[in-house]
Amino acid sequence: MECRSCGRSFISPPPSKPAPPQILLVSRLWLWLSAWLVAATVMLIDAHVYWRSAGQFPFFSPAGFVAAVILHPKVVGGPPWHLTVTIGWIYYGVVSLLAFAVPRYRVFSWLFRILCMSLTLNCILWLIALYLVMHS
């Protein structure tokens, strides 16, 4: 609607949306580092075994596990462990890079939850595997 005499609009412009909350890169880095430090601390429970095979840690990552399940019927004796470990490291690398690249709080918080849940499951399965190997 407009004023007949001056032509000004009576309709106010729509309010602008507030910018989504963002989290600083330093905060994202500290959160990421803290998640990995907790995982490394859990791995130190049996340090003499862990340090010899630290690079194999992502064998039990969600992506590594899925790769092992998918490839198992196709590869005699199951997939090679180095393929599963490589896929696991790629998985953790992609999740980490996405978390660093996205400053939006909501997206980062979901990526961080995925990282923490993945590391937790990875640690639990890693400790179970170590226990089974050491007590068999």
N, C-alpha and C positions, 0 to 999 in steps of 0.2 A: 504494500500500500504506500502511496505517495501523497504528500501534501499538495493540494490543488494550487495553492498560491506560489510555493517556492520549489516544489518538485522533490523535496527530500524524502527519503524512505523512512517509514516508521518502524520497519522491521530491522531489528538489530542483527548484526552479523553473528553467525554461530560462534560460540566460544571455541577457542582453539584447544586442541587436546594437549594435555601436559605430556612432556617427553617421558618415555618409559624410564624407570629407574635403571641406572647403570652402576656397574661395579668396576672399580679401578683395576688396572692391570696388575699393580703391586698386590692388591688383595687377592686377585685370582691366582697369582703366582704363589703367595703364601699358603692359600688353601690347597692348591695342587701339591705343593711341597710337603705340607703336613700330612696329606693322605698317603703319599709315597713313603714318608718317614714312619708312619704307623705300620704300613705293610712291611717295610724293612726291619722294623723292630720285632714284628711277629716272626719274620724269617730268621732272626738271630737266636730264636729259641734253640735251634740246633745248628749253630754257626759252622761247625766243622764240615757238615754235609752241605749246608747252604752255599757257602762261599765257593766251593768247588763247582757247584752247578747253578750259580746265581743267574746266568744268562738263560737258563731253562725255565725260570719262574713263570713266564706267560703261557707255558704249556697248558695250564688249567684256566686260562682266560675264557670268557664266553665264546669269543670268536675262534680260539684254538680248539675248544671242545666241539663246537659245531663243525669245524673243518674235519676234526678227527671222526666224528660220526658220519659225515657225508662221504668222506674218502675211504672209510674203513672197508666197505664191501668192494671197492674198486681196486684197492691196493692190497696185494697179498701180505698178510701179517699186519695189516693196519697201516696208516699213513706213517711216513718217516717222522720221527720226533722233531727233527729240525724244521720241517715244513710247518708243523703245528706251532712250534715256538716262534717261528718267523711271522706267521699269521697273528699270533697273540701280541707280539711286539708292535706290529702294524696297527692292530686294534687299539692298543693303549696309546700309540702315537697319534692316531686320528682323533680319538676322544680328547686327548690333551690339546692338540692344535685347535680343534673346534672350540674348546673351552677358552683358550687364550684369544681366539679371533673374535669372539662374540662378547661385547661389553654389556649387553642387556642382562639385567639381573635374573629374570625368569628363565631365560635360555641357559645361562651359565649355571644356575642352580640345578636344573635338570641334568645337564651334562656332568656336573660335579657329583650328583647323586648316582648317576650311572657309573662313573669312575669308582666311587666309594663302594658301591654294591659289587662291582666286578672285582675290585681288589680284595674285598672281604671273602667272596666266594673262592677266589683264586688262592687266598691264604689258607682257608679251611681245607680245600682239596689238596693243597701242597702239604700241609701238616699231616693229613690223613695218609697221603702217599709216603711221606717220610717215615711215619710210624709203621706202616705195613712193610716197607723195605727193611727197616732196622730190626723188626721183630719177626721176620720170616726165616 
